[in-house]
Amino acid sequence: MQSMKEKLEYAGLTGNESKVYLELLKHAELNGNEVAKKTGLDRSLCYTVLNNLIEKALVSYVIKEKKRVFSASDPENLLKPIKQKEEVITSLIPELKAVEKIVSGDHKVTIYESKEGLKVLLNSIEKSKTATFFGGTGKSYDILKWEMKLIEKKVVKLGIIVRGIMNSKYKSHQMMEQDFVDIRFLDNVESDVTTTIGDDFIGIHVLKEKPFIIIIHSKDVAKGYKAYFEFMWRAAEIQEFSK
């Protein structure tokens, strides 16, 4: 389970900003020296962090005896920049779609080299009734961590049926703790490549030093890969294990 500090960092704060903000939440008021002492930060660095948090509307201050005394602002202020970005992006999407390049035929291939591309791939599952994968390693959970929890909730809420084929050496991975995925095992092939199949796309990804993701949007290609998956699914071994 992630700590509050880790969640704050995911929400956009730096490690030091998270540390200072959490410390201020524990106290009604602290001056700069007290914050530095309690967080273990250098005094000048501490004031830099405090000023950054003031700009983000997460910390406020008053002058008492010619000194600034700091307080943590309402945690709901964390949502303000996110809501502002959402408004801008929501208004931008129609404009982007208007200038989107016309793709010839019914096929489109996109390549990503980042964990953002991995998120795009996994979020694509939401548009499918079923999702299958083979060659799973569980590395998506290692890379995305907190984001996977959100994706899982969406998949469960939408009632998407998920099946996967993995090597049994990954049986101890935390991915196996998820009840919404039906897993079978094939140990004949050793590979770091995972193929995900949706209703009208397939995604191929390798998650090593830098994630490499290929997404092919094509109903014909997806249909062909589904046929291969079903053949492997019938051949795969069903193993009982305790979650």
N, C-alpha and C positions, 0 to 999 in steps of 0.2 A: 504494500500500500504506500502511495506517495505521501510525503510529508507536506505540510502547508507551505514550507519554503519552496519545495519543488513545484508545487502547483502555482505559486506566485510567479516563479520563473517562467513557467509555461504560459502564464497570463501576460507576460511581457516585461517583468521586472528583471533586473540583473540580480546576481547572487547577493551582492552587498545591499542593494535596495530592498530586497526581500528580508534580509537580516535586520536592517534598521527599522523597516515598517513593522515587522512582527514585535520588535522590542518596544516600540512606541505604543503599540496596541495594549501591551501589558501594563503600561503606566499612564496616568492621567497627563503628566507633563514631565519633560526632561530637557535640561539644557544640552548644548552641544558636547561639552566635556563628559557629561553623564552618559550620553548616547555612545560616545567613542569608547568609554571605559566598559560599558556593559556589552558592547558588540565586539570589542577587541580590535577595532579599526583605528588606524592612524588618524589623529585629530583633523588634519587638513583634508584627508580623504573622506572622513565622516561628514564634514561640512559640504563637500562636493556632492555626496550622496543625498544629503538632506535637501540641498537646493534642487537636485533632480526630482526628488519626490514632491517638492513644493510645486514645481512646474507641471507635474502630473496630477496635481490636486489631491494627492494622497497624504500630504503633511501640511499643517498650518502652524503659524507661530504668533506669539505675542511678545511684547517687550516688557520685561519685569526687572526692575533695578538695573536698567541699562543693558540687559542681556536678553538675547532671544531664547524663548522657551518654546519647545516644539511639542506638538500633539499629532496623533494619527487622525486623519480624516475618515469619513464614512467609507467602509470597504466597497460600497456600491459604486464609488467613483471609478473603480477598476473597469466598470462596464462602459463608461462614457467614450473612451477612444475606440473601443470595439464597435459600439453602436454608430459612431461617426463614420468609421471605415465601412461598416455594413451599408449605410445609407449611400455613400459615394460609390461603392462597388455595385450596389443594386441599380443605381442610375446609369452606371457605366456599361453593364452587361448588354443591354439592348443596342447600345452604340457599337460595341465590339462585334456583336453578332451581325450587325449591318455591314461591317467591312470585312467579315470573315471570308477567307479565301474559298472559292468554289472548288469543291473536291470532285474530280471526275469519277463517274460511276458511283457504286454503292460502297466503295472501300476507302478507308482512311487509316493511315499509319502515323502514330505519334511516338516520339522517342524522348525519354526523360533521363537525366543523370543527376537525380537528387531525391531526397526523401519526400519532397513535395510531390514528385511524380508518383511515388508509391501511394501517397494519400489520394491522388487523383484516381489511380487504378482501383483502390479498395472502395472509394466512394462510388465508383461506377456500378458496383454490385447492387446499389440501392434501386437501380432501374430495372433489375432482372427479377423474375419470379423464382429462379433457381440459380445457384452458383456452385461450381465444382472446381477443384484444383488437384493437381498431382505434382509430386516432387516437393511438397511442403517441408519447410525446415523450422518454421516458427520464428525466423529472424525478423519478420515484420513486427512482432511483439517486442523484440529487443530494440529495434530502431525507433518505433513510434510510441511505445509505452502508453502514455496517457491517452493519445488519440485513438488507440485501438479500443479502449473502453467505450468511447463515444460511437465508434463505428459498430461495435457489437450491439449496443442498445438500439441503434437504428435498424439493424438487420433483424433483430428479434421483434421489434415493434411492427415492422413491415411483413413479418411472417415468411421471410425468404428461406428456402430450404438450402442448406449448405452441406456439401459432402466433400471429403478430401482423402487423398491417398498419400501416405508418408512412409518413410523408412522407420522401422520400429526403434531405431537408435534414438529417435526424438520423443519416445514415449514419456520421458520424465520432464519434457519442456512444459512450461506453464500454459501453453496453448491447449494442451490436453485436458486442462481443467474446465474448458468451455463446454457447456451442455448443448449449445445450439448447433455444434458442428458434429456430423457423423463421420468418424475416421476409420479407415481400413489401412492395412499395411502391406507393402511390397518391398522386399529387401534385395531384389535381384539387381537393381540399378542404383549406383551411387552418383548423385548429382546435386549441385548447388543451385540448379535452375528450377524455378517454380512456374508452372503454367496455370493461370486462372481463366475459367471459362464462364462467361455470362450469356444472356439470351442473344445478344447481337455483337459480342466482342470477345476477344481473348487478350490476356495480358501475360507477357513473359518477363520475369524479372530475376536478376542476379543481385544479391545483397551482400557485397563484400566491402572493400574499402569505400567505394563510392557506389551507391545504388544505381543500377542500370535497368530501365524499364522500357519495354516496347508494348504499345497498345494498338491492336488491330481491330478497327471497327468494321465488321463484316458479318452479316448473318450466315453467309455460306461458309466462311472459315469457322465460325463458332459451331455451326452444325456438324462440320467434319470433325472438329476436335472433341465434341460431345460424344460422337460415335466411338472414338478411340478411348475416351474416358470410361464409357460404359463397359467396354471390353476389359479394361484393366480393373474396373470395380468388381466385375464378376470373378476375376482371377485373384483379387486381393484377399488377404487373410483377415478374418475377423478375430480380434484378440480381446479377451476380457481383461480389464484393468480397473483398479480402484482410483477414483478421482479424489 
